Amino acid sequence: MVHNNSKHCVNCGILFKPRVSKTIYCCIKCAVETRNKSKEYLDKLSKKTKERWQDDDYKKRISVLIKESLNNE
C-alpha cells in the first residue's frame, strides 16, 4: 500500500515514508553515500584538507600521532 506522502529514495530508489517532509533518503547510509559522491562535497573536503596541511602545528600533531601508532604495533 502506497501512502500519499511516500517518496522514492534519491540514492537507492526504495519507496519509504519520511518522518520529515524534506527527507529525500530512506536511511543514513544512503544519505552518506550520496553526499560522498557529490562533486561539491569532494571539493570542500579537498579544500579543507589542503588548508590543514598548510598549518605547521597540524603537521607536527599528525607526525606525532603516526609515530606513536607505529611504535605501538
C-alpha positions as CSV (number, residue, x, y, z in Angstrom):
1,M,0.0,0.0,0.0
2,V,1.4,3.4,-1.0
3,H,0.8,6.3,1.3
4,N,0.2,9.8,-0.1
5,N,3.4,11.1,1.4
6,S,5.7,8.2,0.5
7,K,8.8,9.0,-1.5
8,H,11.4,7.2,-3.5
9,C,14.9,7.4,-2.0
10,V,17.2,9.5,-4.2
11,N,20.1,7.1,-3.7
12,C,18.6,3.6,-3.9
13,G,15.0,4.1,-5.1
14,I,13.3,2.3,-2.2
15,L,9.8,3.7,-1.5
16,F,9.7,5.0,2.1
17,K,7.6,7.2,4.3
18,P,9.8,10.1,5.5
19,R,9.5,11.4,9.1
20,V,10.3,14.9,7.9
21,S,8.9,16.4,4.7
22,K,12.3,17.5,3.4
23,T,13.8,14.0,3.7
24,I,14.9,12.5,0.4
25,Y,16.9,9.5,1.7
26,C,15.5,6.3,3.2
27,C,18.3,5.9,5.7
28,I,21.6,7.4,6.9
29,K,23.6,5.1,4.8
30,C,22.0,6.4,1.6
31,A,22.5,10.0,2.7
32,V,26.2,9.5,3.4
33,E,26.8,7.5,0.2
34,T,25.2,10.2,-1.9
35,R,26.9,13.1,-0.1
36,N,30.3,11.4,-0.5
37,K,29.7,11.0,-4.3
38,S,28.8,14.7,-4.9
39,K,31.4,16.9,-6.6
40,E,30.6,19.7,-4.2
41,Y,31.3,17.6,-1.1
42,L,34.6,16.2,-2.6
43,D,35.7,19.8,-3.5
44,K,35.0,21.0,0.1
45,L,36.9,18.1,1.6
46,S,39.9,18.6,-0.7
47,K,40.0,22.3,0.1
48,K,39.8,21.7,3.9
49,T,42.5,19.0,3.7
50,K,44.8,21.3,1.8
51,E,44.3,24.1,4.3
52,R,45.1,21.8,7.2
53,W,48.3,20.7,5.7
54,Q,49.5,24.3,5.3
55,D,49.4,24.6,9.1
56,D,52.7,23.6,10.7
57,D,51.1,22.8,14.1
58,Y,48.8,20.3,12.3
59,K,51.7,18.7,10.5
60,K,53.5,18.2,13.8
61,R,50.4,16.8,15.6
62,I,49.8,14.3,12.8
63,S,53.5,13.3,12.7
64,V,53.5,12.6,16.4
65,L,50.3,10.5,16.1
66,I,51.7,8.5,13.2
67,K,55.0,7.8,15.1
68,E,53.1,6.8,18.2
69,S,50.9,4.4,16.2
70,L,53.9,2.8,14.5
71,N,55.6,2.4,17.9
72,N,52.6,0.7,19.4
73,E,52.4,-2.1,16.8
